[in-house]
Amino acid sequence: MSWDRGGGKSKLIEQVEALNLTNVRFFPLQPYEKLSALLATADVHLVLQKKAASDLVLPSKLTSILSAAGCAVITAVPDTTLYTMVEKHEMGILIEPESALALVEGITYALTCDRSVYQKNGRAYAEMYLSKDAILKDFESFCLSFRKQKTYVVSTQELIPVSAEI
C-alpha cells in the first residue's frame, strides 16, 4: 500500500501496471487523524533520501514512523547526523542511498528479520526525544539556563555586569 505523493510515485505506478501486480495498491493522501493507524499497518517503511541531502534535514516522516513503532529502511550516508542517530539507537535498517541493490537487500532483510528490536527502540526514542512533553521540557531547561548567566553592558570605559534574572 502506498499513500505517498512523492516524486517517484508515477514511475512506481507504471512498474506495477507493467508487471501486472495485484498486491500493490495506491491511495490518495489521507487525513492527519488517520496517520497513526495507517503507519501501524505497514510491515516496513521506506525513508529514502538522496546523497546530496544526507545531512541537510532529518526526514519529517521518520518521526511519525518512530512514534508508530514502525520499522524503517533508511538511506543515509555514514557519519551524517541521520546515520549516527539511527545506528546509535538501533531504530532502523540503514542502507546506502541511491543504490537499487542496497534497497532490494534492505527491504528483503527487513521483511525476513525480527523487526521488533527496531520497532521497540524507535518507539522508545520517539517517547524520550520527540514527544511534545520532552521537547517542551528541553526547551524550558534551555531557556532557564540563561537565567544563571550574567549579562554585561559594554561601555567605552569598562564591562558593567547586569543581572540576567528574569
Backbone hydrogen bonds, N-H to C=O, Kabsch-Sander energy under -0.5 kcal/mol:
donor,donor_aa,acceptor,acceptor_aa,energy
2,S,25,R,-1.6
9,K,6,G,-1.6
12,L,8,G,-2.2
13,I,9,K,-2.7
14,E,10,S,-2.1
15,Q,11,K,-2.1
16,V,12,L,-2.4
17,E,13,I,-2.5
18,A,14,E,-2.7
19,L,15,Q,-2.2
20,N,17,E,-0.8
21,L,16,V,-2.3
27,F,2,S,-3.0
34,K,31,P,-1.8
35,L,32,Y,-1.9
38,L,34,K,-2.5
39,L,35,L,-2.9
40,A,36,S,-1.9
41,T,37,A,-0.7
41,T,38,L,-0.9
42,A,38,L,-0.5
42,A,39,L,-0.9
45,H,71,C,-2.8
47,V,45,H,-0.5
47,V,73,V,-2.8
48,L,46,L,-0.6
53,A,50,K,-1.2
54,S,51,K,-1.7
56,L,53,A,-1.3
57,V,53,A,-1.0
62,L,59,P,-1.3
63,T,59,P,-0.6
63,T,60,S,-0.7
64,S,60,S,-0.9
65,I,61,K,-2.1
66,L,62,L,-2.8
67,S,63,T,-2.1
68,A,64,S,-1.7
69,A,66,L,-1.7
70,G,65,I,-2.9
72,A,70,G,-0.5
73,V,45,H,-3.1
74,I,72,A,-0.6
74,I,93,I,-3.1
75,T,47,V,-2.4
76,A,74,I,-0.6
76,A,95,I,-2.1
80,T,77,V,-1.5
84,T,80,T,-2.7
85,M,81,T,-2.6
86,V,82,L,-2.5
87,E,83,Y,-2.7
88,K,84,T,-2.7
89,H,85,M,-1.9
90,E,86,V,-0.7
90,E,87,E,-0.7
91,M,86,V,-1.5
93,I,72,A,-3.1
94,L,92,G,-0.7
95,I,74,I,-2.6
99,S,96,E,-0.8
100,A,98,E,-0.5
103,L,99,S,-2.1
104,V,100,A,-2.5
105,E,101,L,-2.6
106,G,102,A,-2.6
107,I,103,L,-2.6
108,T,104,V,-2.5
109,Y,105,E,-2.5
110,A,106,G,-2.5
111,L,107,I,-2.2
112,T,108,T,-0.9
112,T,109,Y,-1.0
113,C,109,Y,-2.0
115,R,113,C,-1.1
117,V,114,D,-0.7
119,Q,115,R,-2.5
120,K,116,S,-2.9
121,N,117,V,-2.6
122,G,118,Y,-2.4
123,R,119,Q,-2.2
124,A,120,K,-2.3
125,Y,121,N,-2.3
126,A,122,G,-2.3
127,E,123,R,-2.5
128,M,124,A,-2.3
129,Y,125,Y,-2.9
130,L,125,Y,-0.6
130,L,126,A,-1.7
131,S,126,A,-1.0
135,I,131,S,-2.4
136,L,132,K,-2.8
137,K,133,D,-2.4
138,D,134,A,-2.3
139,F,135,I,-2.3
140,E,136,L,-2.6
141,S,137,K,-2.4
142,F,138,D,-2.3
143,C,139,F,-2.6
144,L,140,E,-2.8
145,S,141,S,-1.5
146,F,142,F,-0.6
146,F,143,C,-1.1
147,R,144,L,-1.0
148,K,144,L,-0.6
148,K,145,S,-0.6
149,Q,146,F,-1.1
151,T,162,V,-1.8
153,V,160,I,-2.4
154,V,152,Y,-0.5
155,S,153,V,-0.6
155,S,158,E,-1.9
160,I,153,V,-2.2
160,I,158,E,-0.5
162,V,151,T,-3.3
